[in-house]
Amino acid sequence: MKNKHTKFILCSAAALLLAACAQPRLADKASWRAQTDIGDFAADGRLAVKVNEKGSYANFDWTYQNQVQTINVNTPLGNTLGQLCQDSIGVLAVDSKGKKYQAATAQELSEQLLGFPMPVQYLHVWANGQWVKNAPYQLLPDGRLQQFEWTISRSLNENGTPRILLLESSKLTLRLVFDQMEKTKDANAPAQCAARS
């Protein structure tokens, strides 16, 4: 009797573990749509960048409010490594020592700081399942989007919010794993990057 009870507990635990590890569903071609206005949101999670077989990992906090996009990159302990902010003026990066770097576009700034262009200015569009308007794109049979030399795929939670956003190019791979993404509304949100003041 005791043996049957133990087997039942182990089987139940295994089933719960498998359910907890279940993969989010991969977005299909029909889930992509043309770019429209993106609503304000706040998100956080983990990111990984892989360049030439070398990887870097960090946590992120990401807000998009009043068309100002701010991404804080943090250590696992919560210390800020840097901040990237995009507004109508351009793009601004601040490192952990408070030094500021500026450029007209995110691609210019990432090229300047990292040596390769990162499509930061499009992340909010792709994360929301849209292709960038007025730019060539292609939807692949497996549900991925190709745009600006990037192949983009999304995995979604049951409620339709992104779980994973994966960007791949010939030079690098960027993977964002979302812990949460919620719509926000702040009437007092600034119209420019806070780091500009």
Secondary structure, DSSP 8 states (H G I E B T S, - for coil): -HHHHHHHHHHHHHHHHHHHT---EE--GGG-EE------EEEEEEEEEEETTEEEEEEEEEEEETTEEEEEEE-TTS-EEEEEEE-SS-EEEEETT--EEEESSHHHHHHHHHSS---GGGHHHHHTTEE-TTS--EE-TTS-EEETTEEEEEEE-TTS-EEEEEEE-SSEEEEEEEEEEEE---TT--SS-GGG-
